[in-house]
């Protein structure tokens, strides 16, 4: 049985990822910051809720300890939790704004990955899936034919670019664990006011594919639902 831990799994892409992986036979642990919503999501899906605030070291360590005591190991870690940050004019962005976005989208991934690596190392085929974005891609954001080329989101986009590079560096530094950065694509979620043309099922295709690739799957790649993409 494959055991998967998903951060930010109480709604949108995280929730749909959990649903699909449960359907695929995984044991799924729902990581969420807000206990009421996290428990409700876990109960609706038939998963187990683990309280987790990716911006809080103590919360992350407590979550890892909880999983160590209950499950002992995990096979897949999906770093899905993310925030969009402020939407105001670029000239009004502050360092505090940047820290808040990076604290979830980048530093949160570092916290969770560090805490859960000992649990992953107990797996025969450990996998980490980092949910990034095409908005962090130089190729996509410089292509006027793509939606990413028409969006201005300095903090979110740069944080996702950092996350993709972090993924490739982890893959190089930790060859015993497969790391993949995945771009869901422009999906209708709370993050964009449900304006994306893709459904959450389509948006989780790349996440599910990376989580279920099996031994010998790719590592250190940036992928979307169609395959490897330029970055």
LINLIN-V219897 format. One record per backbone hydrogen bond with DSSP energy under -0.5 kcal/mol. NH is the residue of the N-H (numbers start at 1). CO is the residue of the C=O. E is the energy in kcal/mol with one decimal. If there is no record, write none. Layout:
# LINLIN-V219897
NH/CO/E
NH/CO/E
This chain:
# LINLIN-V219897
4/2/-0.5
4/27/-3.1
5/76/-2.7
6/29/-2.3
7/78/-2.4
9/6/-0.6
9/31/-2.4
11/8/-0.5
14/11/-0.9
15/11/-1.6
16/12/-2.5
17/13/-2.4
18/14/-2.2
19/15/-2.6
20/16/-2.5
21/17/-2.5
22/18/-2.4
23/19/-2.0
24/20/-1.4
25/22/-1.5
26/21/-2.8
27/2/-3.3
28/26/-0.6
29/4/-3.0
30/28/-0.5
30/48/-3.3
31/6/-2.8
31/29/-0.8
32/30/-0.5
32/50/-1.4
35/33/-0.7
38/34/-2.7
39/35/-2.9
40/36/-2.1
41/37/-2.3
42/38/-2.4
43/39/-2.8
44/40/-2.2
45/41/-1.8
46/42/-2.3
47/42/-2.6
48/28/-1.8
50/30/-2.9
52/32/-2.4
54/52/-0.6
56/53/-2.1
57/55/-0.5
60/56/-2.4
61/57/-2.6
62/58/-2.4
63/59/-2.2
64/60/-2.3
65/61/-2.2
66/62/-2.3
67/63/-2.3
68/64/-2.5
69/65/-2.2
70/66/-1.9
71/67/-2.3
72/67/-2.3
73/71/-0.9
74/119/-1.2
75/3/-2.9
76/3/-2.0
77/127/-2.5
78/5/-3.1
79/77/-0.7
79/129/-2.6
80/78/-1.4
92/89/-1.7
93/90/-1.5
98/94/-2.1
99/95/-2.6
100/96/-2.0
101/97/-1.9
102/98/-2.8
103/99/-2.1
104/100/-0.9
104/101/-0.6
105/101/-2.6
106/102/-2.0
107/102/-2.8
108/102/-0.6
110/106/-1.8
111/107/-2.7
112/108/-2.6
113/109/-2.6
114/110/-2.4
115/111/-2.2
116/112/-2.3
117/113/-1.4
120/116/-2.3
121/117/-2.4
122/119/-0.9
123/120/-2.2
127/75/-2.3
128/178/-3.2
129/77/-3.1
130/128/-0.5
130/180/-2.8
131/79/-2.3
131/129/-0.6
132/130/-1.0
132/182/-2.4
136/133/-1.8
137/134/-1.8
138/231/-1.5
141/137/-2.4
142/138/-1.2
143/140/-1.3
144/142/-0.7
146/143/-1.9
149/143/-0.6
149/146/-1.0
150/147/-1.9
151/148/-0.8
153/151/-0.6
157/153/-3.0
158/154/-1.8
159/155/-2.1
160/156/-2.1
161/157/-2.0
162/158/-2.2
163/159/-2.0
164/160/-2.1
165/161/-2.1
166/162/-2.6
167/163/-2.2
168/164/-1.9
169/165/-2.2
170/166/-2.5
171/167/-2.3
172/168/-1.6
173/169/-2.6
174/170/-2.7
177/174/-2.1
178/126/-2.4
179/177/-0.6
180/128/-2.2
181/221/-2.6
182/130/-2.7
183/223/-2.8
184/132/-0.5
184/182/-0.6
187/185/-1.5
188/198/-2.6
189/187/-0.9
192/189/-1.0
193/190/-1.2
194/189/-3.3
195/192/-0.8
198/186/-2.1
203/199/-2.5
204/200/-1.2
205/202/-1.2
208/204/-2.9
209/205/-2.4
210/206/-2.1
211/207/-2.3
212/208/-1.4
213/210/-0.7
217/214/-1.5
220/179/-3.7
221/179/-0.7
223/181/-2.7
223/221/-0.5
224/227/-2.7
227/224/-1.4
229/222/-2.5
